[in-house]
Amino acid sequence: MIYKEHSVPAQKNIALVAHDNKKDELVSWGLRHKEQLTGHELYATGTTGTLMEKHLSMPVKKFISGPLGGDQQIGALISECKLDLLVFFWDPFEPMPHDPDVKALLRIAAVWNIPVACNQSSADYIFSSELLAQTHNRQIPDYDSYLKQRALEQKALE
């Protein structure tokens, strides 16, 4: 894969996701980091978004519930470079019927090189970084170059 630089703005688009057994934990974490969350655009799946909006008294753009496709909606925005950070408190002890969707979301976050926090400690580390409030660059797949390369390879086979 060929990569290119992508400029991440100082005002981040942050996705917030939590499994049922982790929603209260995410709300508590969000309250501790409310000041840092202010000034960023917040996105969340279903119930998590409603809870975060209520407890933080901040607007949250809400998707449908994760099991109904909300994870995939977030993944789509990541692949379009419209989300900069994923805070996803997932429950490692509770098997989920939509585990393949969770794995797909984490995979797409890795492919597009966005920071992912899967628990309070990793979220605290990310939120202690000065990059949270700064513009910075990250490497992302250069899909246009990839398509051109594939077309050349196909043409060579003809």
Order of alpha helices (4+ residues) and beta strands (2+ residues): beta-beta-alpha-alpha-beta-alpha-beta-alpha-beta-alpha-beta-alpha-beta-alpha
